[in-house]
Amino acid sequence: METLKQAAITAISKLPETAKIDDIIVILYRINSEKQVVNQTATETQPVSCYDLAKDYIGCIEGPEDLSTNKAYMEGFGL
């Protein structure tokens, strides 16, 4: 089985020379999450929630904090 370090090196080496640090960070987060899911499912019998799978990405992009609290963001959606 490939280690986390080996997976990261392989994935980063496939990036174009013009890749930015954000591209590398996205790859590292994705690989880390995939490894955690594999490890959890192999050793635990409890299901993994959507939150557990996405928690590393929550808050990683900029934008409105909560679309549900500002009705202006919901214009055109029947509200």
N, C-alpha and C positions, 0 to 999 in steps of 0.2 A: 504494500500500500504506500502511495506517495505521501510524503510528509507535507506539512503546511508550507515549510520553507521551499521545498522543491516545487510545489504547485505554484507558489508566488513567483519564483524565478522563471518558471516556464511561461506563465501567463504574461509577465512583464516583458520577457524577451520577444514576445510576439507583437508587442505594440510598435507602431511606427516611430521613427526617430523624432517626429514632431509631437509626440505625446506629451501631455502636461501632467503635473503632479496630481491634479484632480483625477485624471484617468487611472493613474496608479492606485490612488486611494480607493476608487470604486472597485477596482479588481481585488485589492486586498480585503475590503469588506465582504465582497461576494464570496471569495474563497474561504474566508474565516467562517461565514455563515453556513456555507455548504459543509464544511468540516464539522461544525458543531451539530448540524442536523444529522449527519451520518453517525457521529459519535452518540448522540442522544437516542436515535432510533435503534442503534445496535445494542445499547445497554439498558434502556428503559422500556417499559411496556405502556407508559402513559403517552397519550397523544400530544403532539406539539401544537400549540395554539398559533394563530396568525400573528398575534402580538409578539410571541417569542421569536418568530422568524423575522419580523420586521423591526424589532426594537433597536437594532444597531443603526437603522436608517431614519428613525423618527427624529425630526429636527435637523436633518443634515442638509436641507435646502432652504433657501430664503423664500418668503412669501407671506401672505396673510396668516396670522396665527390660528384663527378659527373661522372658517367660512360660514359656519352655521350661526354665528352671532351677529353678523352684519347682513341685513336683508338686501343691501345693494349688490352683494356678490351673487345673490340667488335670483336676480332679475332674469326673466325669460325661462325660468324653470317652474312656472305655475304658481309662484308666490306673489 
